[in-house]
Amino acid sequence: MPDTSGQPLEDDHDLLTRDEAAERLRSEIDALRADLSAYRHGADEESAARARRSEQRLTVLLGAQRRNATAQAEASVSGFFAYRGPGK
């Protein structure tokens, strides 16, 4: 279960490959969506507070996922056109 307490998580994504980081991001988004669904069905104030925190975290992660997809596409195009070939 991902940390939805609002505290910053230790950033270890730079130790992962791009595919591993993308998979971890997808997994965390899926887990947050499941948690959010459960929290929304709770009737108490604690469930409502957890739902708000989960929604905030989910918004941040979805933004990161979009930025990563855009950056990857841009890097592929710019890398292709910037490549000069061996010995050039």
C-alpha positions as CSV (number, residue, x, y, z in Angstrom):
1,M,0.0,0.0,0.0
2,P,1.5,3.4,-1.0
3,D,2.2,6.0,1.6
4,T,-0.7,8.5,1.4
5,S,0.1,10.4,4.6
6,G,1.3,13.4,2.7
7,Q,4.9,12.9,3.8
8,P,7.5,13.0,1.0
9,L,8.7,9.6,0.0
10,E,12.3,8.7,-0.3
11,D,13.2,9.3,-4.0
12,D,14.7,6.1,-5.3
13,H,13.3,6.4,-8.9
14,D,16.7,7.5,-10.2
15,L,18.0,4.0,-9.4
16,L,15.5,2.4,-11.7
17,T,15.4,2.0,-15.4
18,R,12.8,4.1,-17.3
19,D,10.6,1.0,-17.7
20,E,11.0,0.0,-14.0
21,A,10.1,3.6,-12.9
22,A,7.1,3.7,-15.2
23,E,5.9,0.3,-13.9
24,R,6.3,1.5,-10.3
25,L,4.4,4.6,-11.1
26,R,1.6,2.6,-12.7
27,S,1.5,0.3,-9.7
28,E,1.3,3.2,-7.2
29,I,-1.5,4.8,-9.3
30,D,-3.5,1.6,-9.3
31,A,-3.1,1.1,-5.6
32,L,-4.1,4.7,-4.9
33,R,-7.2,4.3,-7.1
34,A,-8.2,1.2,-5.1
35,D,-7.6,2.9,-1.8
36,L,-9.5,6.0,-2.9
37,S,-12.5,3.8,-3.9
38,A,-12.5,2.2,-0.4
39,Y,-12.1,5.6,1.4
40,R,-15.0,7.1,-0.5
41,H,-17.3,4.4,0.8
42,G,-16.3,5.1,4.4
43,A,-18.8,7.3,6.3
44,D,-16.4,8.6,9.0
45,E,-14.3,11.8,8.9
46,E,-11.0,9.8,8.8
47,S,-12.1,8.1,5.6
48,A,-13.0,11.5,4.1
49,A,-9.5,12.9,5.1
50,R,-7.8,9.9,3.6
51,A,-9.8,10.2,0.4
52,R,-8.7,13.9,0.1
53,R,-5.0,13.0,0.6
54,S,-5.3,10.1,-1.9
55,E,-6.9,12.4,-4.5
56,Q,-4.1,14.9,-4.1
57,R,-1.4,12.2,-4.4
58,L,-3.2,10.7,-7.4
59,T,-3.3,14.0,-9.1
60,V,0.5,14.4,-8.6
61,L,1.3,10.9,-9.9
62,L,-0.9,11.3,-12.9
63,G,0.8,14.5,-13.8
64,A,4.2,12.8,-13.4
65,Q,3.1,10.0,-15.6
66,R,2.0,12.5,-18.3
67,R,5.3,14.4,-18.1
68,N,7.3,11.2,-18.3
69,A,5.4,10.1,-21.4
70,T,6.0,13.5,-23.0
71,A,9.6,13.6,-22.1
72,Q,10.3,10.1,-23.4
73,A,8.7,11.0,-26.7
74,E,10.6,14.2,-27.0
75,A,13.9,12.5,-26.0
76,S,13.4,9.9,-28.7
77,V,12.8,12.5,-31.5
78,S,15.6,14.8,-30.4
79,G,18.0,11.9,-29.9
80,F,17.3,10.7,-33.4
81,F,17.9,14.0,-35.1
82,A,20.9,14.8,-32.9
83,Y,22.7,11.6,-33.7
84,R,25.6,12.2,-36.1
85,G,26.8,8.7,-36.6
86,P,30.1,7.1,-35.6
87,G,33.2,9.2,-36.0
88,K,31.4,12.4,-36.9
